[in-house]
């Protein structure tokens, strides 16, 4: 089995390659690619491989650009530090979505999923196809969607446009609305992300923010950003150095 790795961090790529060949001695890493440009050139000239492990954020853009421009018929296991691209990944021949750092057990599970595939690689696994349909349904209905909140013995619908921040506090998922009220909800932040809401951004593992709540952003330690909000909120919302370009692009376009 021949594998191509797309990863711009050399040590990460070498560590992944070593893990794969340790788990499957008959697997061969035929190429490690470090950029979109290099990948496009390589894939336009080579087709003799069976699986791709790909990071998403590369130095010259998102790896999805590769799969949009080159009609590859090879399954892809996305291996990334970002958790907000699952829908795009499954649309790009993705068969699994592994978050860094991943141990050998998780890498093995991804390989085993690849090995279980019996359908042509131009088609998604039936489970993935079903997931995409769920994602599409949620996305198409999100304009009028409400979140159900619990207030004593009542369940109240809150329009998404009225929500300033989704957040986790003491392991409970809650929302802060623009009036300053806080409610607990049943959905996880991961489930909220599946609604594919352009007006909201996953700042980090603890917060999803509405564009309307962002007043401005200030420089923070280690090239991070700290957000200043239009309404009072007791906790700091920090954007990591890795997510800063995504955040600024989102801020500009929304």
C-alpha positions in Angstrom: 0.0 0.0 0.0 1.5 3.3 -1.1 0.9 6.5 1.0 1.4 10.2 0.3 1.7 12.6 3.3 0.9 16.3 2.9 2.4 18.1 5.9 4.5 21.3 6.1 6.0 20.5 9.5 8.9 18.2 8.7 9.2 16.6 12.2 5.4 16.0 12.3 5.5 14.4 8.8 8.4 12.1 9.7 6.7 11.1 13.0 3.5 10.3 11.2 5.4 8.3 8.5 7.2 6.3 11.2 3.9 5.6 13.0 2.2 4.4 9.8 5.0 2.0 8.8 5.3 0.8 12.4 1.6 -0.1 12.4 1.7 -1.5 8.9 5.1 -2.8 7.8 3.8 -3.4 4.2 2.8 0.2 3.8 5.2 2.5 1.9 5.5 6.2 2.3 6.2 7.2 -1.3 6.3 11.0 -0.9 6.0 13.7 1.8 4.7 17.0 0.3 5.0 20.3 2.2 2.9 22.8 0.3 -0.1 23.2 -2.0 2.2 24.2 -4.9 4.4 21.1 -4.5 1.3 18.8 -4.1 -0.3 20.1 -7.3 2.8 19.5 -9.2 3.3 16.0 -7.8 -0.3 14.9 -8.2 -0.4 16.1 -11.8 2.5 13.7 -12.6 1.9 10.8 -10.3 -1.1 8.5 -9.7 0.5 5.4 -8.2 -0.6 5.7 -4.6 -3.6 4.4 -2.5 -4.1 6.8 0.4 -3.3 10.4 1.4 -2.7 11.7 4.9 -3.1 15.4 4.7 -2.8 18.4 7.1 -5.3 21.2 6.3 -3.4 24.3 7.2 -0.2 24.6 5.0 2.1 27.5 4.6 0.5 28.6 1.3 -3.2 27.9 2.1 -5.7 25.2 2.9 -5.1 21.8 1.4 -8.6 21.7 0.1 -7.3 23.8 -2.8 -5.3 20.8 -3.9 -8.3 18.5 -4.1 -10.5 21.1 -5.8 -7.9 21.6 -8.6 -6.7 18.1 -9.1 -9.4 15.4 -9.7 -7.9 12.8 -7.4 -9.8 9.5 -6.9 -7.9 8.6 -3.7 -9.3 8.6 -0.2 -7.9 11.1 2.3 -7.4 11.0 6.0 -7.2 14.5 7.3 -4.7 15.0 10.1 -5.0 18.5 11.6 -4.9 20.6 14.7 -8.1 22.3 13.7 -11.6 20.9 14.5 -13.8 23.1 12.4 -13.3 21.7 8.9 -15.1 18.3 9.1 -17.7 19.1 6.5 -15.1 20.4 4.0 -12.9 17.4 4.7 -15.7 14.8 4.0 -16.4 16.6 0.7 -12.8 16.3 -0.4 -12.7 12.4 -0.5 -12.2 12.5 3.3 -12.8 9.2 5.1 -11.6 10.3 8.5 -10.7 13.4 10.5 -8.0 13.0 13.0 -7.0 15.8 15.4 -3.4 16.4 16.4 -1.7 15.2 18.4 -3.0 11.7 17.9 -1.6 8.6 19.5 -0.9 5.3 17.7 -4.3 3.9 18.6 -6.1 6.7 16.8 -3.9 6.5 13.7 -4.5 2.7 13.6 -8.3 3.3 13.8 -8.0 5.6 10.8 -6.0 3.1 8.8 -8.4 0.3 9.7 -11.3 2.5 8.5 -9.5 2.9 5.2 -8.9 -0.9 5.0 -12.6 -1.6 5.6 -13.7 0.5 2.6 -15.1 -1.7 -0.2 -16.9 1.0 -2.2 -15.0 2.8 -5.0 -13.0 5.7 -3.7 -15.0 8.2 -5.8 -17.8 7.5 -3.5 -18.0 8.2 0.2 -18.5 5.6 2.8 -22.3 5.3 3.3 -21.9 6.5 6.9 -20.1 9.6 5.7 -22.7 10.2 3.0 -25.4 10.1 5.7 -23.5 12.5 7.8 -23.1 15.0 4.9 -26.8 14.9 4.3 -27.4 15.7 8.0 -24.9 18.6 7.7 -26.6 19.9 4.6 -30.0 19.8 6.2 -28.7 21.7 9.2 -27.0 24.2 7.0 -30.0 24.9 4.8 -32.3 25.5 7.8 -29.9 27.6 9.9 -31.3 31.0 9.0 -34.5 30.5 11.1 -33.0 28.1 13.6 -33.5 28.5 17.3 -31.7 27.0 20.2 -33.8 25.6 23.0 -32.9 26.7 26.5 -34.0 25.6 29.9 -35.5 28.1 32.4 -36.9 26.3 35.5 -39.7 24.1 34.2 -39.9 25.8 30.8 -38.2 25.3 27.4 -37.7 28.5 25.5 -36.5 29.0 21.9 -33.8 31.6 21.4 -33.0 32.8 17.9 -29.4 32.3 16.8 -29.2 36.0 15.9 -29.9 36.8 19.5 -27.0 34.7 20.8 -23.7 36.5 21.5 -21.5 33.6 22.7 -21.7 29.9 23.1 -19.4 28.7 25.8 -18.5 25.9 28.2 -18.3 26.6 31.9 -18.0 23.9 34.6 -18.5 21.3 31.8 -21.9 22.7 31.0 -22.6 24.2 27.5 -24.4 27.6 27.8 -25.2 30.7 25.8 -24.9 34.4 26.5 -27.5 36.5 24.7 -27.2 40.2 23.8 -29.2 41.2 26.8 -26.6 39.6 29.1 -28.7 36.6 30.1 -27.1 33.2 30.4 -28.9 29.9 29.6 -27.8 26.3 29.6 -28.4 24.2 26.4 -28.3 20.5 25.5 -26.0 20.9 22.4 -22.3 20.6 22.6 -20.1 23.2 20.8 -19.2 20.5 18.3 -22.8 20.1 17.4 -23.3 23.9 17.1 -20.4 23.9 14.6 -22.3 21.4 12.4 -24.9 24.1 11.8 -22.3 25.8 9.6 -23.1 29.3 10.7 -21.1 32.0 8.9 -21.8 34.6 11.5 -20.2 32.5 14.2 -16.6 31.6 14.8 -15.1 28.8 17.0 -12.5 30.9 18.9 -11.1 27.9 20.8 -12.4 24.8 22.5 -14.4 26.8 25.0 -16.1 29.6 23.0 -18.0 30.1 19.7 -18.7 33.8 19.1 -21.2 35.9 17.1 -19.6 38.5 14.8 -21.8 41.1 16.3 -20.3 40.7 19.7 -16.7 41.4 18.6 -15.8 45.0 19.3 -12.1 44.7 18.5 -9.1 42.5 19.1 -5.9 43.3 21.0 -2.4 41.8 20.7 -1.7 39.2 23.4 1.2 37.1 24.5 3.0 34.9 21.9 1.2 36.5 18.9 -2.2 35.6 20.2 -5.3 37.9 20.2 -7.6 38.7 23.0 -11.1 39.8 22.1 -12.9 42.9 23.4 -16.7 42.4 23.3 -19.6 44.8 22.8 -21.3 43.4 25.9 -20.0 42.5 29.4 -18.5 39.0 29.7 -16.5 37.7 32.7 -14.1 35.5 30.8 -11.3 36.4 28.4 -11.6 34.9 24.9 -8.2 34.2 23.4 -7.5 33.4 19.7 -4.4 31.3 19.3 -1.5 32.2 16.9 -2.6 29.4 14.6 -6.2 30.5 14.4 -5.4 34.2 14.1 -5.3 34.3 10.2 -8.7 32.4 10.1 -10.2 34.8 12.6 -9.0 37.9 10.8 -10.4 36.6 7.5 -13.7 35.8 9.1 -13.8 39.2 10.8 -13.2 40.9 7.4 -15.8 39.0 5.5 -18.7 39.1 8.0 
